[in-house]
Amino acid sequence: MSKRKPRVGIIAEDRSDIECVRALIFRITNDNKIGVDGMAKNGCTMLVRKCGHWAVNLHEKGCNLLIVIHDSDGKDPRAIHNRIELALHACPIVKKIITIPVEEIEAWLLADPNAIKKGINLDKIPKINRNVEQISSPKEFLEDIIDKTSNREKIYINSKHNAMIARNIDIEKIKEKCPSFLPFLKFVQENTVS
């Protein structure tokens, strides 16, 4: 009897986060044939309000795994986690994880400057000499570092570039630099890798 292929449902703040998480899943598993569906709309307030309903929709689409990703944006990650967990109280998908990157998902992308170079097609590797999970606005920091590294020739657009960076990311570098990534990594490995 063959094992059922995983189908991952992603609930995120916006579509670019879904595409970024999809790319990270493919990098972790080395399998770009894993089915992924996602739901997102209008940021964090809508995510918390709609995630229970969206989880049901994703289950109806055949998803047997659920990843909810919500930036901490300087707020208490535990409080965010608890609100989402409460909203998912009737979630029909048994295997699920609520992932809260420190500040923003862009901190994970900053963990690998070489992936930024490749994903954005820069001439040189950006210099990032800081603990990426201590950067207060990783999205703006990423925008600034791309602007400086490209001598103002490249304009960072998160909705376009995050997934491009994630497709080139070295998972070992995120593991090393971003403790908030580890539960996500473990969940994907335990539930998708044969």
TORPA-230765 format. One record per residue: residue in three letters; x, y, z negated of N, C-alpha, C in turn. Coordinates in Angstrom, 3 decimals, padded with zeros to 6 digits, always signed. Each point is the difference from the previous one (the first is absolute). Layout:
<rs>
R | dodren | n.u | n.v | n.w | ca.u | ca.v | ca.w | c.u | c.v | c.w
R | ALA | X | Y | Z | X | Y | Z | X | Y | Z
...
</rs>
This chain:
<rs>
R | dodren | n.u | n.v | n.w | ca.u | ca.v | ca.w | c.u | c.v | c.w
R | MET | +000.841 | -001.177 | +000.000 | -000.841 | +001.177 | +000.000 | +000.887 | +001.241 | +000.000
R | SER | -000.248 | +000.941 | +000.914 | +000.849 | +001.185 | +000.101 | -000.455 | +001.076 | -000.978
R | LYS | +000.974 | +000.737 | -000.465 | -000.268 | +001.082 | -000.927 | -000.600 | +001.181 | +000.768
R | ARG | -000.993 | +000.654 | -000.584 | -000.639 | +001.146 | +000.642 | +000.988 | +001.155 | +000.115
R | LYS | +000.088 | +000.545 | +001.196 | +000.882 | +001.156 | +000.237 | -000.531 | +001.183 | -000.799
R | PRO | +000.887 | +000.702 | -000.704 | -000.472 | +001.143 | -000.788 | -000.513 | +001.126 | +000.883
R | ARG | -001.006 | +000.669 | -000.473 | -000.507 | +001.211 | +000.642 | -000.065 | +001.053 | -001.099
R | VAL | +000.752 | +001.082 | +000.204 | +000.179 | +001.000 | -001.038 | -000.921 | +001.193 | +000.245
R | GLY | -000.731 | +000.364 | -001.037 | -000.771 | +001.235 | +000.019 | +000.775 | +001.058 | -000.753
R | ILE | +000.111 | +001.181 | +000.583 | +000.722 | +001.108 | -000.635 | -000.971 | +001.153 | -000.208
R | ILE | -000.045 | +000.490 | -001.219 | -000.763 | +001.210 | -000.310 | +001.023 | +001.060 | -000.395
R | ALA | -000.042 | +001.138 | +000.709 | +001.002 | +001.040 | -000.213 | -000.631 | +001.379 | +000.119
R | GLU | +000.803 | +001.012 | -000.292 | -000.488 | +001.377 | +000.050 | -000.247 | +000.480 | +001.429
R | ASP | +000.825 | -000.468 | +000.942 | -000.205 | +000.393 | +001.401 | +000.540 | -001.081 | +000.933
R | ARG | -000.304 | +000.153 | +001.284 | +000.380 | -001.004 | +001.000 | +001.520 | -000.180 | +000.092
R | SER | +000.754 | +001.077 | -000.184 | +001.453 | -000.132 | +000.108 | +000.551 | -000.898 | -001.104
R | ASP | -000.618 | +000.033 | -001.191 | +000.427 | -000.908 | -001.075 | -000.295 | -001.450 | +000.372
R | ILE | -001.135 | -000.231 | +000.647 | -000.334 | -001.364 | +000.442 | +001.053 | -000.492 | +000.990
R | GLU | +000.354 | +000.838 | +000.971 | +000.994 | -000.403 | +000.999 | +001.371 | -000.214 | -000.634
R | CYS | +000.344 | +000.807 | -000.977 | +001.269 | -000.151 | -000.703 | +000.030 | -001.312 | -000.787
R | VAL | -001.079 | -000.287 | -000.723 | -000.081 | -001.246 | -000.776 | +000.006 | -001.207 | +000.936
R | ARG | -000.704 | +000.091 | +001.120 | +000.014 | -001.082 | +000.995 | +001.440 | -000.283 | +000.442
R | ALA | +000.752 | +001.061 | +000.323 | +001.382 | -000.167 | +000.437 | +000.857 | -000.613 | -001.104
R | LEU | -000.224 | +000.410 | -001.243 | +000.747 | -000.583 | -001.125 | -000.318 | -001.481 | -000.167
R | ILE | -001.254 | -000.367 | +000.154 | -000.388 | -001.423 | -000.083 | +000.730 | -000.799 | +001.071
R | PHE | +000.036 | +000.526 | +001.221 | +000.684 | -000.695 | +001.089 | +001.499 | -000.104 | -000.265
R | ARG | +000.608 | +001.039 | -000.613 | +001.427 | -000.057 | -000.327 | +000.267 | -001.042 | -001.097
R | ILE | -000.863 | -000.060 | -000.983 | +000.174 | -000.962 | -001.097 | -000.139 | -001.428 | +000.496
R | THR | -000.993 | -000.234 | +000.840 | -000.331 | -001.363 | +000.429 | +000.702 | -000.437 | +001.276
R | ASN | +000.556 | +000.957 | +000.741 | +000.534 | -000.294 | +001.332 | -001.051 | -000.654 | +000.886
R | ASP | -001.236 | +000.399 | -000.192 | -001.128 | -000.577 | +000.751 | -000.966 | +001.130 | +000.358
R | ASN | +000.037 | +000.429 | +001.258 | -000.906 | +001.067 | +000.414 | -001.327 | -000.530 | +000.527
R | LYS | -000.271 | -001.263 | -000.269 | -001.273 | -000.587 | +000.405 | -000.986 | -000.139 | -001.170
R | ILE | +000.411 | +000.434 | -001.178 | -000.905 | -000.018 | -001.148 | -001.106 | +001.010 | +000.275
R | GLY | -001.244 | -000.416 | -000.175 | -001.122 | +000.898 | +000.227 | -000.086 | +001.059 | -001.082
R | VAL | -000.208 | +001.233 | +000.425 | -000.108 | +001.110 | -000.938 | -001.165 | +000.886 | +000.428
R | ASP | -000.869 | +000.296 | -000.953 | -001.080 | +000.965 | +000.201 | +000.149 | +001.059 | -001.078
R | GLY | -000.498 | +001.187 | +000.252 | +000.137 | +001.047 | -000.999 | -001.171 | +000.951 | -000.045
R | MET | -000.146 | +000.628 | -001.158 | -001.035 | +001.005 | -000.227 | +000.656 | +001.192 | -000.690
R | ALA | -000.273 | +001.189 | +000.518 | +000.534 | +001.229 | -000.590 | -000.834 | +001.176 | +000.483
R | LYS | -000.056 | +001.028 | -000.850 | -000.695 | +001.210 | +000.421 | +000.197 | +001.097 | -001.035
R | ASN | +000.528 | +001.104 | +000.437 | +000.001 | +001.238 | -000.782 | +000.649 | -000.064 | -001.378
R | GLY | +001.084 | -000.709 | -000.159 | +000.781 | +000.102 | -001.218 | -000.458 | -000.814 | -001.194
R | CYS | +000.587 | +000.345 | -001.149 | -000.128 | -000.822 | -001.201 | -001.387 | +000.003 | -000.626
R | THR | -000.717 | +001.113 | +000.035 | -001.330 | +000.041 | -000.616 | -000.944 | -000.968 | +000.698
R | MET | +000.021 | +000.012 | +001.312 | -000.852 | -000.900 | +000.779 | +000.414 | -001.453 | -000.213
R | LEU | +001.304 | -000.245 | -000.119 | +000.482 | -001.367 | -000.201 | -000.614 | -000.597 | -001.261
R | VAL | +000.081 | +000.693 | -001.102 | -000.529 | -000.525 | -001.265 | -001.511 | -000.198 | +000.097
R | ARG | -000.683 | +000.953 | +000.591 | -001.455 | -000.073 | +000.091 | -000.471 | -001.142 | +000.914
R | LYS | +000.736 | -000.247 | +001.091 | -000.459 | -000.942 | +001.018 | +000.657 | -001.375 | -000.052
R | CYS | +001.048 | -000.184 | -000.797 | +000.787 | -001.227 | +000.123 | -000.789 | -001.281 | -000.287
R | GLY | -000.967 | +000.030 | -000.907 | -000.806 | -001.194 | -000.250 | -000.790 | -000.406 | +001.228
R | HIS | -000.639 | +000.964 | +000.641 | -000.770 | -000.249 | +001.225 | +000.929 | -000.443 | +001.137
R | TRP | +001.151 | +000.679 | +000.118 | +000.949 | -000.355 | +001.047 | +000.543 | -001.415 | -000.189
R | ALA | +000.214 | -000.412 | -001.242 | +000.490 | -001.360 | -000.264 | -001.005 | -001.035 | +000.496
R | VAL | -001.277 | +000.260 | -000.208 | -001.049 | -000.905 | +000.506 | +000.066 | -000.055 | +001.525
R | ASN | +000.126 | +001.163 | +000.641 | +000.092 | +000.034 | +001.468 | +001.205 | -000.783 | +000.510
R | LEU | +001.140 | +000.161 | -000.667 | +001.204 | -000.714 | +000.413 | -000.169 | -001.509 | -000.195
R | HIS | -000.662 | -000.391 | -001.070 | -000.280 | -001.412 | -000.236 | -000.879 | -000.556 | +001.121
R | GLU | -001.007 | +000.775 | +000.395 | -000.892 | -000.422 | +001.084 | +000.749 | -000.110 | +001.331
R | LYS | +001.087 | +000.746 | +000.160 | +000.822 | -000.089 | +001.217 | +000.974 | -001.176 | -000.051
R | GLY | -000.006 | -000.735 | -001.112 | +000.854 | -001.179 | -000.121 | +001.263 | +000.185 | -000.804
R | CYS | +000.151 | +001.131 | -000.656 | +001.206 | +000.223 | -000.804 | -000.051 | -000.842 | -001.268
R | ASN | +001.096 | -000.717 | -000.264 | +000.093 | -000.807 | -001.215 | +001.052 | +000.547 | -000.964
R | LEU | +000.635 | +001.107 | +000.374 | +000.932 | +000.720 | -000.864 | -000.371 | +001.475 | +000.060
R | LEU | +000.190 | +000.711 | -001.119 | -000.314 | +001.419 | -000.030 | +001.151 | +000.768 | -000.640
R | ILE | +000.436 | +001.048 | +000.699 | +001.000 | +000.922 | -000.534 | -000.640 | +001.379 | -000.040
R | VAL | -000.048 | +000.578 | -001.192 | -000.463 | +001.379 | -000.152 | +001.234 | +000.820 | -000.340
R | ILE | +000.247 | +001.043 | +000.791 | +001.174 | +000.836 | -000.226 | -000.436 | +001.437 | -000.208
R | HIS | +000.489 | +000.592 | -001.091 | -000.422 | +001.344 | -000.403 | +001.217 | +000.719 | -000.564
R | ASP | +000.386 | +001.119 | +000.590 | +001.133 | +000.776 | -000.512 | -000.294 | +000.480 | -001.415
R | SER | +001.043 | +000.125 | -000.814 | -000.210 | +000.518 | -001.358 | -000.091 | +001.522 | -000.007
R | ASP | +000.682 | +000.662 | +000.934 | -000.082 | +001.462 | +000.130 | +000.168 | +000.718 | -001.339
R | GLY | +000.922 | -000.484 | -000.833 | +000.276 | +000.649 | -001.278 | -000.970 | -000.344 | -001.113
R | LYS | -000.979 | -000.834 | +000.284 | -000.980 | -000.388 | -001.025 | +000.409 | -001.327 | -000.626
R | ASP | -000.660 | -000.350 | -001.084 | +000.299 | -001.234 | -000.734 | -000.388 | -001.217 | +000.837
R | PRO | +000.973 | -000.808 | +000.436 | -000.299 | -001.168 | +000.826 | -000.956 | -000.990 | -000.679
R | ARG | +000.109 | -000.136 | -001.314 | -000.864 | -000.941 | -000.730 | -001.468 | +000.445 | +000.072
R | ALA | -000.247 | +001.300 | -000.129 | -001.368 | +000.525 | +000.083 | -000.566 | -000.204 | +001.402
R | ILE | +000.821 | +000.239 | +001.022 | -000.442 | -000.224 | +001.390 | -000.335 | -001.471 | +000.193
R | HIS | +000.900 | -000.867 | -000.462 | -000.206 | -001.442 | +000.115 | -001.317 | -000.412 | -000.662
R | ASN | -000.251 | +000.504 | -001.191 | -001.212 | -000.360 | -000.738 | -001.269 | +000.449 | +000.724
R | ARG | +000.018 | +001.211 | +000.581 | -001.174 | +000.481 | +000.747 | -000.281 | -000.874 | +001.214
R | ILE | +001.054 | -000.383 | +000.709 | -000.175 | -000.849 | +001.178 | -000.467 | -001.389 | -000.412
R | GLU | +000.602 | -000.526 | -001.052 | -000.401 | -001.325 | -000.495 | -001.474 | -000.021 | -000.375
R | LEU | -000.475 | +001.035 | -000.650 | -001.412 | +000.110 | -000.355 | -000.869 | +000.052 | +001.257
R | ALA | +000.436 | +000.748 | +000.997 | -000.765 | +000.112 | +001.255 | -000.034 | -001.329 | +000.757
R | LEU | +000.979 | -000.861 | -000.230 | +000.070 | -001.300 | +000.683 | -000.589 | -001.136 | -000.832
R | HIS | -000.766 | +000.322 | -001.045 | -000.482 | -001.024 | -000.932 | -000.767 | -001.132 | +000.692
R | ALA | -000.677 | +000.274 | +001.083 | -000.767 | -001.038 | +000.700 | +000.658 | -000.414 | +001.312
R | CYS | +001.298 | +000.244 | +000.129 | +000.716 | -000.315 | +001.238 | -000.046 | -001.495 | +000.286
R | PRO | -000.463 | -000.400 | +001.193 | -000.077 | -001.429 | +000.325 | +001.350 | -000.610 | +000.399
R | ILE | +001.021 | +000.829 | +000.195 | +001.326 | -000.517 | +000.357 | +000.758 | -000.273 | -001.302
R | VAL | +000.319 | -001.259 | -000.204 | +000.607 | -000.419 | -001.271 | +001.451 | +000.465 | -000.118
R | LYS | +000.778 | -000.183 | +001.053 | +001.418 | +000.368 | -000.040 | +000.141 | +001.449 | +000.431
R | LYS | +000.330 | +000.841 | -000.986 | +000.093 | +001.434 | +000.291 | +001.060 | +000.648 | -000.875
R | ILE | +000.462 | +001.155 | +000.470 | +000.964 | +000.783 | -000.752 | -000.308 | +001.482 | +000.202
R | ILE | +000.161 | +000.744 | -001.073 | -000.089 | +001.455 | +000.048 | +001.430 | +000.506 | -000.125
R | THR | +000.469 | +000.703 | +001.015 | +001.379 | +000.468 | +000.058 | +000.037 | +001.520 | -000.093
R | ILE | +000.804 | +000.496 | -000.925 | +000.104 | +001.441 | -000.211 | +001.467 | +000.416 | +000.166
R | PRO | +000.399 | +000.457 | +001.205 | +001.366 | +000.508 | +000.143 | +000.205 | +001.228 | -000.890
R | VAL | +001.231 | +000.167 | -000.494 | +000.317 | +001.186 | -000.792 | -000.070 | +001.197 | +000.950
R | GLU | -000.827 | +000.948 | -000.362 | -000.306 | +001.189 | +000.794 | -000.726 | -000.368 | +001.295
R | GLU | +000.736 | -000.446 | +001.044 | -000.613 | -000.290 | +001.295 | +000.718 | -001.166 | +000.659
R | ILE | -000.677 | -000.647 | +000.953 | +000.584 | -001.137 | +000.713 | +001.288 | +000.405 | +000.725
R | GLU | +000.133 | +001.279 | +000.316 | +001.211 | +000.478 | +000.682 | +001.262 | -000.225 | -000.835
R | ALA | -000.133 | -000.116 | -001.328 | +001.181 | -000.305 | -000.834 | +000.586 | -001.346 | +000.410
R | TRP | -000.868 | -000.960 | +000.319 | +000.485 | -001.305 | +000.458 | +000.800 | +000.151 | +001.296
R | LEU | -000.472 | +000.853 | +000.894 | +000.678 | +000.199 | +001.284 | +001.349 | +000.685 | -000.184
R | LEU | +000.087 | +000.882 | -000.979 | +001.253 | +000.698 | -000.274 | +001.083 | -000.942 | -000.527
R | ALA | -000.378 | -001.185 | -000.434 | +000.960 | -000.970 | -000.538 | +000.986 | -000.486 | +001.059
R | ASP | -000.350 | +000.141 | +001.272 | +000.878 | -000.495 | +001.061 | +000.247 | +001.094 | +001.053
R | PRO | +001.027 | +000.817 | -000.210 | +000.302 | +001.068 | +000.960 | +000.253 | -000.514 | +001.422
R | ASN | +000.558 | -001.199 | +000.125 | +000.247 | -000.555 | +001.336 | -001.316 | -000.258 | +000.742
R | ALA | -001.027 | -000.426 | -000.728 | -001.316 | -000.214 | +000.623 | -000.593 | +001.328 | +000.467
R | ILE | +000.262 | +001.059 | -000.744 | -000.461 | +001.330 | +000.412 | +000.702 | +000.378 | +001.299
R | LYS | +001.309 | -000.225 | +000.055 | +000.766 | +000.300 | +001.219 | -000.585 | -000.752 | +001.191
R | LYS | -000.201 | -001.306 | -000.155 | -000.509 | -000.821 | +001.103 | -001.442 | +000.356 | +000.351
R | GLY | -000.843 | +000.127 | -001.016 | -001.421 | +000.246 | +000.236 | -000.289 | +001.331 | +000.655
R | ILE | +000.783 | +001.011 | -000.337 | -000.204 | +001.350 | +000.532 | +000.919 | +000.256 | +001.198
R | ASN | +000.942 | -000.915 | +000.235 | +000.971 | +000.134 | +001.088 | +000.903 | +001.220 | -000.217
R | LEU | +000.581 | +000.038 | -001.194 | +000.933 | +001.068 | -000.347 | +001.408 | -000.374 | +000.466
R | ASP | +000.849 | +000.989 | +000.190 | +001.381 | -000.256 | +000.403 | +000.864 | -000.489 | -001.153
R | LYS | -000.380 | +000.373 | -001.227 | +000.791 | -000.428 | -001.155 | -000.925 | -000.405 | -001.149
R | ILE | +000.589 | -000.683 | -000.958 | -000.757 | -000.480 | -001.162 | -000.182 | +001.157 | -000.980
R | PRO | -001.242 | +000.239 | -000.455 | -000.220 | +001.057 | -000.993 | +000.711 | -000.316 | -001.314
R | LYS | +000.478 | +001.027 | -000.663 | +000.646 | -000.174 | -001.305 | -001.049 | +000.208 | -001.088
R | ILE | -000.218 | -001.063 | -000.779 | -000.966 | +000.061 | -001.102 | +000.744 | -000.454 | -001.253
R | ASN | +000.421 | +000.953 | -000.797 | +000.816 | -000.292 | -001.181 | -000.803 | +000.142 | -001.281
R | ARG | -001.224 | -000.474 | +000.014 | -000.869 | +000.128 | -001.174 | -000.750 | -001.303 | -000.229
R | ASN | -000.448 | -000.168 | -001.230 | -000.892 | -001.110 | -000.313 | -001.336 | +000.318 | +000.674
R | VAL | -000.372 | -000.795 | +000.987 | -001.170 | +000.334 | +000.824 | -001.307 | -000.008 | -000.786
R | GLU | -000.069 | -000.751 | -001.084 | -001.218 | -000.013 | -000.804 | -000.049 | +001.163 | -000.992
R | GLN | +001.003 | +000.862 | +000.025 | -000.026 | +001.204 | -000.833 | -000.199 | +001.263 | +000.828
R | ILE | -000.213 | -000.167 | +001.290 | -000.273 | +001.148 | +000.871 | -001.471 | +000.348 | -000.159
R | SER | -000.290 | +001.240 | -000.357 | -001.381 | +000.382 | -000.334 | -000.934 | +000.057 | +001.205
R | SER | +000.507 | +000.289 | +001.173 | -000.832 | +000.042 | +001.216 | +000.736 | -000.728 | +001.129
R | PRO | -000.027 | -001.338 | -000.012 | +000.770 | -000.753 | +000.995 | -000.373 | +000.313 | +001.449
R | LYS | -001.264 | +000.270 | +000.254 | -000.419 | +000.305 | +001.377 | +000.686 | +001.283 | +000.483
R | GLU | -000.027 | +001.034 | -000.827 | +000.639 | +001.258 | +000.366 | +001.523 | -000.148 | +000.058
R | PHE | +000.554 | -000.816 | -000.906 | +001.440 | -000.252 | +000.011 | +000.392 | -000.697 | +001.302
R | LEU | -000.799 | -000.985 | +000.425 | +000.269 | -000.720 | +001.249 | -000.084 | +000.957 | +001.196
R | GLU | -001.003 | +000.855 | -000.009 | -000.141 | +001.000 | +001.062 | +001.240 | +000.894 | +000.052
R | ASP | +000.454 | +000.455 | -001.156 | +001.152 | +000.895 | -000.080 | +001.284 | -000.694 | +000.446
R | ILE | +000.194 | -001.240 | -000.440 | +001.245 | -000.715 | +000.321 | +000.070 | -000.326 | +001.499
R | ILE | -001.145 | -000.288 | +000.605 | -000.023 | -000.251 | +001.447 | +000.282 | +001.295 | +000.756
R | ASP | -000.589 | +001.080 | -000.461 | +000.228 | +001.313 | +000.615 | +001.486 | +000.368 | -000.046
R | LYS | +000.618 | -000.165 | -001.169 | +001.427 | +000.345 | -000.157 | +000.903 | -000.935 | +000.797
R | THR | -000.277 | -001.306 | -000.076 | +000.859 | -000.982 | +000.669 | -000.056 | +000.148 | +001.515
R | SER | -001.136 | +000.409 | +000.521 | -000.145 | +000.143 | +001.455 | +000.311 | +001.414 | +000.495
R | ASN | +000.501 | +000.850 | -000.888 | +000.235 | +001.410 | +000.354 | -001.264 | +000.643 | +000.568
R | ARG | -001.104 | -000.301 | -000.654 | -001.318 | +000.548 | +000.327 | -000.551 | -000.443 | +001.352
R | GLU | +000.524 | -001.108 | +000.533 | -000.489 | -000.508 | +001.288 | -001.166 | -000.974 | -000.153
R | LYS | -000.124 | -000.625 | -001.171 | -001.073 | -000.974 | -000.236 | -000.949 | +000.538 | -001.055
R | ILE | -001.279 | -000.169 | +000.245 | -001.020 | +000.398 | -000.959 | -000.647 | -001.263 | -000.543
R | TYR | +000.110 | -000.205 | -001.295 | -000.581 | -001.171 | -000.656 | -001.513 | +000.153 | -000.110
R | ILE | -000.695 | -001.029 | +000.464 | -001.460 | -000.071 | -000.110 | -000.305 | -001.334 | -000.664
R | ASN | -000.420 | +000.046 | -001.266 | -000.148 | -001.251 | -000.756 | -000.937 | -000.987 | +000.684
R | SER | -001.066 | +000.481 | +000.603 | -000.966 | -000.907 | +000.629 | +000.598 | -000.738 | +001.192
R | LYS | +001.048 | +000.533 | +000.562 | +000.672 | -000.635 | +001.132 | +001.265 | -000.747 | -000.438
R | HIS | +000.792 | +000.630 | -000.856 | +001.351 | -000.498 | -000.274 | +000.121 | -001.004 | -001.141
R | ASN | -000.908 | +000.012 | -000.972 | +000.154 | -000.926 | -001.131 | +000.066 | -001.451 | +000.452
R | ALA | -000.903 | -000.398 | +000.871 | +000.009 | -001.391 | +000.480 | +001.249 | -000.283 | +000.822
R | MET | +000.487 | +000.989 | +000.749 | +001.217 | -000.185 | +000.797 | +001.206 | -000.226 | -000.907
R | ILE | +000.051 | +000.723 | -001.112 | +001.081 | -000.202 | -000.968 | -000.155 | -001.373 | -000.656
R | ALA | -001.221 | -000.332 | -000.412 | -000.247 | -001.279 | -000.680 | +000.345 | -001.190 | +000.884
R | ARG | -000.180 | +000.114 | +001.297 | +000.333 | -001.105 | +000.912 | +001.495 | -000.295 | +000.021
R | ASN | +000.813 | +000.941 | -000.444 | +001.456 | -000.156 | +000.004 | +000.593 | -000.168 | -001.395
R | ILE | -000.837 | -000.006 | -001.013 | +000.477 | +000.070 | -001.378 | +000.689 | -001.292 | -000.452
R | ASP | +000.998 | +000.159 | -000.823 | +000.681 | -001.121 | -000.637 | -000.697 | -000.232 | -001.344
R | ILE | -000.724 | -001.086 | -000.097 | -000.782 | -000.308 | -001.204 | +000.902 | -000.067 | -001.230
R | GLU | +001.215 | -000.466 | +000.164 | +000.934 | -000.080 | -001.140 | +000.285 | +001.377 | -000.581
R | LYS | +000.051 | +001.019 | +000.843 | +000.277 | +001.354 | -000.492 | -001.181 | +000.547 | -000.796
R | ILE | -001.222 | -000.289 | +000.445 | -001.159 | +000.455 | -000.791 | -000.027 | -000.749 | -001.333
R | LYS | +000.260 | -001.289 | +000.023 | +000.047 | -000.791 | -001.241 | +000.972 | +000.610 | -001.000
R | GLU | +001.156 | +000.389 | +000.500 | +001.069 | +000.533 | -000.844 | -000.347 | +001.369 | -000.582
R | LYS | -000.660 | +000.851 | +000.790 | -000.187 | +001.389 | -000.396 | -001.395 | +000.346 | -000.508
R | CYS | -000.987 | -000.875 | +000.213 | -001.387 | +000.348 | -000.326 | -000.678 | -001.097 | -000.823
R | PRO | +000.080 | +000.070 | -001.316 | -000.680 | -000.991 | -000.835 | -001.512 | -000.095 | +000.277
R | SER | -000.626 | +001.102 | +000.423 | -001.447 | -000.041 | +000.282 | -000.323 | -000.882 | +001.204
R | PHE | +001.001 | -000.321 | +000.812 | -000.182 | -000.848 | +001.182 | -000.040 | -001.487 | -000.356
R | LEU | +000.610 | -000.369 | -001.115 | +000.192 | -001.420 | -000.323 | -001.294 | -000.801 | -000.152
R | PRO | -001.042 | +000.496 | -000.682 | -001.242 | -000.778 | -000.064 | -000.635 | -000.223 | +001.382
R | PHE | +000.058 | +001.020 | +000.849 | -000.501 | -000.112 | +001.374 | +000.768 | -001.086 | +000.751
R | LEU | +001.327 | +000.051 | -000.068 | +000.855 | -000.981 | +000.666 | -000.320 | -001.415 | -000.474
R | LYS | -000.080 | -000.183 | -001.304 | -000.290 | -001.327 | -000.568 | -001.362 | -000.507 | +000.478
R | PHE | -001.008 | +000.866 | -000.012 | -001.327 | -000.388 | +000.454 | +000.017 | -000.457 | +001.451
R | VAL | +000.648 | +000.765 | +000.863 | +000.058 | -000.356 | +001.436 | +000.762 | -001.314 | +000.169
R | GLN | +001.136 | -000.144 | -000.655 | +000.798 | -001.224 | +000.146 | -000.766 | -001.228 | -000.487
R | GLU | -000.639 | +000.107 | -001.149 | -000.693 | -001.155 | -000.578 | -001.249 | -000.400 | +000.776
R | ASN | -000.595 | +000.940 | +000.707 | -001.280 | -000.287 | +000.638 | +000.021 | -000.080 | +001.520
R | THR | +001.139 | +000.313 | +000.619 | +000.035 | -000.032 | +001.465 | +001.120 | -000.839 | +000.569
R | VAL | +001.085 | -000.163 | -000.728 | +001.147 | -000.720 | +000.525 | -000.166 | -001.483 | -000.280
R | SER | +000.074 | -000.798 | +001.073 | -000.183 | -001.460 | -000.140 | +001.240 | -000.672 | -000.533
</rs>
